[in-house]
Amino acid sequence: IILREPVEDLMEPVQQLLFTLPNAEHWEIPHKIWHLDAPRLADDHTPGVQLFTFLDPVGPGGGGTLFVAGSHHLCNVGKFIQSKQVKKSLRRRESYYQRLFSNDTNDRSWFMQRDGQCQGHPQRVIELTGVPRAYYLTDLRMLHTLAPNATPTPRPLITHRFMSKRVPPGFA
């Protein structure tokens, strides 16, 4: 990832252990619980970054968080927008998100196999998989959701959220 904004304004990280027990017989991309962990800011800058670090190997279908790569480019409209408003706007205006948020789609693997387009930006669902000490650094404007764990192994992961000082109190 290339960070295009200064990181000097980031606060101390909020750390969290993410643990997903085996909870599904088969794996599929969920249509619910897509969200943001921070609001869109009025100045259109990132509200922060999030680091995910694996404690044990996590393979496909193992409960790795799902992100929509490219979603951080959307709904940056020069005003403060919360997660529900972003999701509502995308569902109303973008066919890609109408399909992603719908439970009527039969073959949901499509979202990981090819790019969709929204507002001139490619969009694709990616699953966070990796081995211990591997990491992902994501923009907090990216839509994401929890994924089912269709393996017999629990998924432990540590996340660190580095919020910008521009995020209003109560969201950090």
N, C-alpha and C positions, 0 to 999 in steps of 0.2 A: 504494500500500500504506500502511496505517496501522500504525505500530509502537505496540503497546500496552505494551511493556516498556522500561525504561530501557536505553540503550545505553552507559552509563558502564562497564559491566563487560566490554566487548568488548576482545579482545587485538588486536595488530597483525594486519593481514590476511595471509593466505596467498594468493599470487597464482599463477595458472596460465594458460597459453595452451592453449585447446582448439581443435584443428584436425581437421576431418573432411574427408578427400578424397572425391570421388565414389566410392560403393561399392555402389550398387544400381540396378537397371534400373527398378524400381517402388518406390513408397513405401507403407509400411504401419506401423501402430503395433506395435512389438515386444511380445512377451509375456515376454521375458527381460530380465535385468539391471536390473530395477526395484530401487532401493536408496535409502538415506539416506547422506549424507556425515558425519553425526554421530548419536550415540545420543540416544534420549529420556532426559531427565534425571528424577531422582527428584522434583524439586520442580515438575515439569510446565511449567517455563519453557522458552523457546526456547534451544537450544544455540548460537544465533547466526543470522546472516543471510549471504546470498550475493548478490553483485552480479555481473550478467552485462552486458558491454558489447560491442557489435558493432564489428568493424573494417572489414567490408565488408557490403554488403546480404545478408541471408539471408531468402529467401522460403520459402513452404510447400514442404515436401519437400526442403529444402536442408540437412538435418542439424542443425537447431535442437534443442536439448535439449527433451525432453518432460517435463512435470510433471503430477501429479494435483492440480489446485487443490482445496483443501479437505482434503487428506490430513493436513495438519499438526494438525487437530483430533482425529485418531484415535489410539488407543493411549497417551494421556496418562493413565497409571494410577497415578502416584505411586511409580514405581520406575524404576530404570535399565534401559533396554531397547535392545539393539543392533539394527541394521538387519535382520539375518536373522530375529530374533525378531518384529519388527514385521510383516515380510512374511508369516511363518508364521502369525501370529495373524489377520491380515486374510484370508489365503487360507482359513483354517479357518472363519471366522465370517461373512464378508461375501460375498454372491453377486456383487457388483460386482467384487471383487478375484479371486474364483474365475475369473470370465470374463476379466478383464484379464490374469491370469497364465497363462491356458490357451492352448495353440496350436490348440485345436479351434474357435475362433470364426471364422466365415467373414467377416463384415462388421465389421472392427475400427474402421471410421470412426465407428461408433455412439458410441464413447467421447468423440469430439470434437464430436458433433452435439447431444447432449442430456445433461442431468445425471443421474447416478446418485445414490442416497442411501445413506449409511452412518452409523449412529448419529445420525441427525437432521441430518446435514450434507451439502449437495450436493457431488458429486465430478464433476470433468470433466477430461479430458486436454487440456492446452494445449501448443502448440508455440511455442517462442521464435523469433520472426521479428522482423526490424527492419532499420534502416539504421544506418550509422556514428553513433556517439555516442548512440544509443538505448540504454536500459538496462532491466533487470528487477531488482528487489530481492525476494528470496524468503526465506522462513523455512527454516532447515535441517532442519525436521521434514517437509518436503514430499518425497513419493516422486517420483523422477525416473529417467529412463533416457536413454541415447544413442539417437539416431534415425538411420535411414539417410539418406544424402545421395544423392538420385536426380536431382540436377542435374549439369551438367558443371563446376560451379564449386566449388572448395574452400570450406569454411566456417571462417574464423578468428574466434575469440571470446576475450575475456579475462574471467576470473572472479577475484573477490576473495572469500575466505571470512573472515568476521569471527566468530571463535569466542568464546563466553562463557568467562570465567575459571572458571565452574562445571563446564566439561567436564573430565573426568579426564585427567591427563597421558597422552599416547600417542594420544589421539583428536583433538587439536588440530593 
